[in-house]
Amino acid sequence: MDVVVVETTQLGDRSYLVHDGTTALVIDPQRDTDRVETAARNAGVTITHVAETHLHNDYLTGGLILARHHNARYLVNAADNVLFEHDPVAPGEAFKVGRLSVKPVATPGHTHTHLAYVVSDPDAGTGVRQAVFSGGSLLYGSVGRTDLIAPEDTAGLAHDQYASVRRLVAEAAPDAILYPTHGFGSFCSIGPASRIPASTIGEQAATNHALTDPDEDHFVRHLLANITAYPSYYAHMSPLNALGPGPATLDVPESVQPAELERRLEAGEWVVDLRNRVAFAANHLRGSVAFEYRTGSSFTSYLGWVLPWKQPLTLLGAHDDVKKAIRDLARIGFDSPDAALGEDPGALAPGASLVQYPITDWAGLVRDRAPGETVLDVRRTEEYSASHVSKAVNVPLHELLLRLDELPAARIWVHCTSGYRASVAASLLHRVGRDVVLIDARFREAADAGVELTSAAPA
């Protein structure tokens, strides 16, 4: 058995192509299925089965599209209420993929109907003998979060998760390689998830708190205490996945005409500038907002979390960045945005105003901040609680558009952990006419620059 990892670092997830050299099973494919198909071509294998571990909450699946394109069996839990043709699969009903044996295992917790798959190769040779595809159940160092279904289900699902990971470990050999879908930066994980590149069932049995904690109630309390906010677009993913998402449109459209871009800015439509945040601050179109595009960044999650769902969207930037951003956004249902192609905003909309705001570092805050001016921390609540600039106001980035009226009228100095979220926040504030300064510096450097911090009291 060979396992090809198809990684989506932008969302912190992985999909898998599992094959015996001839026949392949795909597990949890994302909507841009061309990456999996390229992997199958490179391996010289035929995709005959596509399986979902669960109805995903953090991205749109490509499972239905992929299965139809390859005339493959599409395996979805028989208990899932979906509105498309599929092969219902139930826990314990093993099936074959070439010479590989695949056993679905009930692992409720992340969702009520979650499945994991234990795949075994009776003739492994030098390949993988057994692999466990755990979806959002057992992760590296932790488990999938249990609060994505409904508040009244969260505690019960946490208890389910505790039992499920033990059931899964009992079904597999200690040397079985563990392949989770979540846990690589995904907001679908919870607790002390590890960023290690690989692990086995035996390693997790010895180190994962979900498996080493002998007290189920203690584990559940710990899990619930570590629940944090997750992106607002999650609310749309599972219902859309139950309907069966269609193919993504990944082509870059023709650049909008200058007069039309100017109209959109004047009308208050969302024009997203993908350029570097320093370039944006120095020179951007009035009314545009900054979501710097960097491969592997949290661009997708934060744009989908901050901007309103399904409103007209125009991406401004270099052709390659726009192309990549369109692919990333298609994974979360932000389909077919328009584009303003180029890195000179003045040339893209000559009739629109060009504006700027200052950037500084922590030393600049200490030196230049006037009395009465606000430090705005746009990190998440738990980050702020651990340590923050003394007397700073905390409004997490994903709440900012709804809480603009809470901020004082004086100049606002905006920061986060690295500068990325702060740049988005500064652009949103500047868009509505606020006087802002972007602190483009790492939070860990603040104390050395003489910034007074307030830290949480030791537990």
ZASE-100236 format. One record per residue (C-alpha): x, y, z; residue in one letter. Coordinates in steps of 0.25 Angstrom, whole numbers, padded with zeros to 4 digits, always signed. Layout:
REM residues N
XYZa ...
REM end
This chain:
REM residues 459
+0000+0000+0000m +0004+0014-0003d -0002+0027+0002v +0000+0040-0005v -0003+0052+0004v -0010+0064-0003v -0008+0075+0007e -0016+0088+0008t -0008+0097+0017t -0017+0108+0015q -0028+0101+0023l -0019+0092+0031g -0025+0079+0025d -0020+0067+0017r -0027+0058+0007s -0021+0044+0003y -0020+0035-0009l -0018+0021-0004v -0014+0010-0015h -0008-0003-0017d -0001+0001-0029g -0013-0001-0038t -0026+0002-0031t -0028+0015-0022a -0037+0020-0011l -0038+0035-0009v -0041+0040+0005i -0047+0053+0008d -0044+0060-0005p -0046+0075-0006q -0054+0082-0017r -0042+0085-0026d -0040+0071-0030t -0030+0073-0040d -0019+0071-0030r -0024+0057-0026v -0025+0054-0041e -0011+0058-0044t -0006+0049-0032a -0014+0038-0038a -0008+0040-0052r +0006+0041-0046n +0004+0028-0038a -0002+0021-0050g -0014+0016-0043v -0029+0016-0045t -0039+0023-0035i -0050+0013-0032t -0054+0018-0018h -0056+0031-0012v -0059+0032+0003a -0063+0043+0013e -0060+0042+0028t -0071+0052+0031h -0079+0063+0025l -0069+0074+0026h -0071+0087+0033n -0058+0094+0028d -0058+0092+0013y -0066+0088+0002l -0064+0073-0003t -0060+0069-0016g -0064+0055-0014g -0077+0055-0022l -0070+0062-0034i -0058+0052-0033l -0067+0040-0032a -0075+0044-0044r -0063+0047-0052h -0057+0034-0050h -0069+0025-0049n -0065+0022-0035a -0073+0017-0023r -0075+0029-0014y -0076+0024+0000l -0083+0032+0011v -0089+0028+0024n -0102+0021+0022a -0107+0030+0034a -0104+0043+0027d -0116+0050+0021n -0110+0054+0008v -0118+0058-0005l -0109+0052-0016f -0106+0038-0021e -0096+0030-0013h -0092+0017-0007d -0097+0016+0007p -0086+0010+0016v -0088+0005+0031a -0078+0003+0042p -0072-0011+0041g -0076-0014+0026e -0062-0016+0020a -0060-0015+0006f -0048-0017-0004k -0040-0007-0012v -0032-0016-0021g -0024-0024-0011r -0026-0014+0000l -0036-0017+0011s -0044-0005+0016v -0052-0006+0029k -0061+0006+0033p -0061+0009+0048v -0071+0017+0056a -0064+0029+0062t -0075+0039+0066p -0070+0052+0073g -0066+0062+0063h -0080+0059+0057t -0090+0049+0061h -0088+0040+0048t -0073+0041+0047h -0066+0029+0041l -0051+0025+0041a -0045+0015+0032y -0035+0005+0035v -0028+0000+0022v -0019-0013+0022s -0010-0018+0011d -0008-0034+0012p +0003-0033+0003d +0010-0020+0007a +0025-0024+0004g +0032-0011+0007t +0020-0002+0006g +0010+0002+0017v +0004-0010+0024r -0007-0003+0031q -0012+0011+0031a -0023+0018+0039v -0031+0030+0033f -0037+0037+0045s -0043+0049+0039g -0047+0058+0050g -0046+0047+0061s -0032+0044+0066l -0022+0055+0062l -0007+0057+0065y -0007+0060+0080g -0022+0063+0081s -0036+0061+0075v -0046+0068+0066g -0054+0079+0072r -0068+0075+0077t -0076+0088+0077d -0079+0089+0062l -0093+0082+0062i -0101+0089+0073a -0098+0095+0086p -0107+0085+0093e -0099+0073+0086d -0085+0078+0090t -0083+0071+0103a -0089+0058+0098g -0080+0058+0086l -0068+0061+0095a -0072+0048+0102h -0074+0041+0089d -0060+0045+0085q -0054+0040+0097y -0060+0026+0094a -0057+0027+0079s -0042+0029+0079v -0041+0017+0089r -0050+0008+0079r -0041+0013+0067l -0028+0009+0074v -0034-0005+0078a -0037-0007+0063e -0023-0004+0058a -0009-0009+0061a +0001-0001+0069p +0010+0001+0056d -0002+0006+0048a +0001+0019+0042i -0009+0030+0046l -0014+0039+0035y -0024+0050+0040p -0031+0060+0031t -0031+0071+0041h -0020+0076+0051g -0010+0083+0043f -0015+0097+0046g -0030+0094+0044s -0040+0101+0053f -0046+0087+0053c -0036+0082+0063s -0037+0085+0078i -0027+0084+0090g -0012+0082+0089p -0011+0077+0074a +0003+0075+0070s +0009+0080+0057r +0018+0067+0055i +0018+0062+0041p +0014+0047+0044a +0010+0038+0055s +0006+0024+0058t -0006+0018+0066i +0004+0013+0076g +0011+0027+0078e -0003+0034+0080q -0007+0023+0090a +0005+0027+0098a +0005+0042+0097t -0009+0047+0092n -0017+0053+0104h -0030+0047+0099a -0024+0033+0101l -0015+0035+0113t -0025+0042+0122d -0032+0031+0130p -0043+0040+0135d -0054+0042+0124e -0060+0054+0131d -0047+0061+0133h -0044+0059+0118f -0058+0065+0115v -0056+0077+0124r -0042+0080+0118h -0048+0079+0104l -0060+0088+0107l -0051+0098+0114a -0042+0099+0101n -0053+0102+0091i -0050+0114+0084t -0057+0122+0072a -0057+0116+0058y -0060+0123+0045p -0074+0128+0042s -0074+0121+0028y -0074+0107+0035y -0089+0109+0037a -0091+0108+0021h -0081+0096+0019m -0088+0084+0024s -0102+0088+0018p -0095+0090+0004l -0088+0077+0006n -0101+0070+0008a -0106+0075-0005l -0094+0071-0012g -0085+0083-0017p -0083+0085-0032g -0070+0087-0039p -0061+0099-0036a -0059+0110-0046t -0044+0112-0045l -0041+0121-0057d -0037+0135-0055v -0047+0145-0061p -0044+0157-0070e -0040+0169-0062s -0051+0178-0059v -0051+0192-0066q -0046+0204-0059p -0060+0211-0059a -0066+0198-0053e -0056+0196-0042l -0058+0211-0038e -0073+0209-0038r -0071+0197-0029r -0063+0204-0019l -0072+0216-0019e -0084+0206-0016a -0077+0200-0005g -0075+0186-0011e -0063+0178-0005w -0051+0180-0013v -0040+0171-0007v -0025+0176-0010d -0016+0164-0009l -0003+0171-0009r +0007+0172+0002n +0002+0179+0014r +0013+0189+0014v +0010+0193-0001a -0005+0194+0002f -0003+0203+0014a +0006+0212+0006a -0004+0213-0006n -0017+0207-0008h -0031+0210-0014l -0040+0217-0004r -0051+0207+0000g -0042+0194-0003s -0038+0185+0008v -0025+0177+0010a -0024+0162+0010f -0010+0160+0007e -0008+0147-0001y +0003+0137+0003r +0003+0123+0000t +0001+0115+0012g -0005+0127+0020s -0019+0127+0027s -0024+0136+0015f -0035+0127+0012t -0040+0125+0027s -0039+0140+0030y -0046+0145+0018l -0057+0135+0019g -0058+0138+0034w -0058+0154+0033v -0065+0157+0020l -0080+0155+0019p -0085+0142+0012w -0088+0142-0003k -0086+0157-0005q -0080+0162-0019p -0065+0161-0018l -0054+0167-0026t -0039+0162-0024l -0028+0172-0028l -0014+0168-0030g -0004+0160-0039a -0010+0150-0048h -0003+0138-0041d -0008+0143-0027d -0022+0145-0032v -0022+0131-0039k -0017+0124-0026k -0027+0132-0017a -0039+0128-0026i -0035+0113-0024r -0034+0115-0009d -0047+0122-0008l -0054+0112-0016a -0051+0102-0005r -0061+0110+0004i -0071+0113-0006g -0067+0127-0010f -0069+0125-0024d -0065+0132-0037s -0060+0146-0031p -0057+0156-0041d -0043+0162-0043a -0035+0174-0045a -0022+0169-0050l -0009+0177-0047g -0001+0183-0036e -0003+0198-0039d -0016+0202-0032p -0015+0216-0039g -0015+0210-0052a -0027+0200-0049l -0036+0211-0045a -0030+0225-0050p -0043+0232-0045g -0043+0227-0031a -0035+0233-0019s -0022+0227-0014l -0020+0227+0001v -0010+0222+0011q -0008+0220+0026y +0005+0219+0034p +0012+0206+0038i +0021+0205+0050t +0027+0195+0060d +0027+0194+0075w +0037+0205+0077a +0029+0214+0069g +0017+0211+0078l +0025+0215+0090v +0031+0227+0084r +0019+0233+0076d +0006+0229+0083r -0001+0241+0089a -0009+0241+0102p -0023+0236+0099g -0020+0228+0087e -0025+0213+0087t -0017+0201+0085v -0026+0191+0078l -0022+0176+0079d -0029+0168+0069v -0025+0154+0073r -0035+0144+0078r -0040+0145+0092t -0031+0133+0098e -0018+0140+0092e -0022+0153+0098y -0025+0146+0112s -0011+0140+0112a -0004+0153+0110s -0007+0167+0104h -0002+0181+0104v -0007+0188+0117s -0020+0195+0115k -0021+0190+0100a -0035+0188+0095v -0038+0174+0090n -0047+0172+0078v -0044+0159+0070p -0043+0162+0056l -0055+0153+0052h -0064+0162+0061e -0058+0175+0056l -0069+0179+0046l -0080+0177+0056l -0073+0185+0067r -0068+0197+0060l -0077+0206+0068d -0070+0201+0081e -0057+0207+0078l -0053+0221+0083p -0052+0233+0073a -0037+0235+0075a -0026+0229+0067r -0025+0214+0067i -0012+0206+0068w -0015+0192+0063v -0007+0179+0065h -0008+0164+0065c +0002+0153+0067t +0010+0155+0054s +0004+0167+0046g -0005+0159+0037y -0019+0160+0044r -0015+0175+0048a -0013+0179+0034s -0027+0174+0031v -0033+0181+0043a -0026+0194+0039a -0031+0193+0025s -0045+0191+0030l -0044+0203+0040l -0038+0212+0030h -0049+0208+0020r -0059+0214+0029v -0051+0227+0032g -0044+0224+0044r -0030+0229+0047d -0021+0216+0049v -0007+0212+0050v -0003+0198+0047l +0007+0192+0056i +0014+0182+0047d +0022+0174+0057a +0022+0161+0065r +0015+0162+0078f +0027+0154+0085r +0036+0166+0082e +0027+0176+0089a +0033+0175+0103a +0047+0176+0098d +0043+0189+0092a +0038+0195+0105g +0023+0192+0103v +0016+0189+0117e +0009+0176+0116l -0001+0169+0125t +0000+0154+0126s -0010+0144+0131a -0008+0140+0146a -0003+0126+0147p -0013+0115+0148a 
REM end
